[in-house]
Amino acid sequence: MFRRREPVPFAFVAEADRFRSNVAPPPPEKSSATEIAGRWLLGVTIIAALVGSLVLGMPALTLDHSSTSTQESQASQGH
């Protein structure tokens, strides 16, 4: 295959950084009251689920030293 011998002008790349479009993006749509209420409800549900899992999971994560000591004493007594 033949290679291109002509230099490639890269001036258009430098000009692309300075290019500004004269087309403005459309303005964002305003959220309706239903959408806002739905977002709040979703947020409250997620927070309630996290708090609930923390409340229900904390007893499983705590170490109960009193039950282990009674089990050890019963095992040492031969019961």
C-alpha positions in Angstrom: 0.0 0.0 0.0 1.1 3.5 -0.7 1.6 5.9 2.1 0.4 9.5 1.9 3.3 11.9 1.4 1.4 15.1 1.9 1.4 16.8 5.3 -2.0 16.7 7.0 -3.1 20.1 8.3 -4.3 19.8 11.9 -5.4 23.4 12.2 -9.0 22.3 12.2 -8.4 20.5 15.5 -7.2 23.7 17.2 -10.2 25.6 15.7 -12.6 23.0 17.0 -11.7 24.0 20.6 -12.8 27.6 19.9 -15.9 26.8 18.0 -19.2 27.9 19.7 -22.5 26.9 18.4 -25.2 29.4 17.9 -27.9 26.9 18.7 -29.0 27.0 22.3 -30.1 23.8 24.1 -33.7 23.7 25.1 -34.6 24.8 28.6 -35.0 22.0 31.1 -38.6 20.9 31.8 -40.0 21.8 35.1 -40.9 18.8 37.3 -44.5 18.3 38.1 -45.8 17.9 41.6 -46.3 14.2 41.0 -42.7 13.7 40.0 -41.4 15.7 43.0 -43.7 13.7 45.4 -42.5 10.4 43.7 -38.8 11.4 44.3 -39.5 12.2 47.9 -41.3 9.0 48.4 -38.5 7.0 46.8 -35.9 8.7 49.0 -37.9 8.2 52.2 -38.4 4.5 51.2 -34.7 4.0 50.6 -33.7 5.7 53.9 -36.3 3.7 55.8 -35.0 0.5 54.3 -31.5 1.3 55.3 -32.5 2.3 58.9 -34.7 -0.8 59.2 -31.9 -3.1 58.1 -29.6 -1.5 60.5 -32.1 -1.9 63.4 -32.8 -5.5 62.5 -29.2 -6.3 61.9 -27.6 -4.8 65.0 -28.7 -7.6 67.4 -27.1 -10.2 65.1 -23.8 -8.2 65.1 -23.5 -7.8 68.9 -21.6 -10.4 70.9 -23.5 -11.7 73.9 -20.8 -12.6 76.4 -23.2 -13.8 79.1 -24.6 -16.7 77.0 -21.1 -18.0 76.0 -19.9 -18.0 79.6 -22.9 -20.0 80.8 -22.5 -22.5 77.9 -18.8 -22.9 78.9 -19.6 -23.5 82.5 -22.3 -26.1 81.7 -19.9 -27.9 79.4 -17.2 -27.9 82.0 -19.6 -29.4 84.5 -20.5 -32.2 82.2 -24.1 -31.4 81.5 
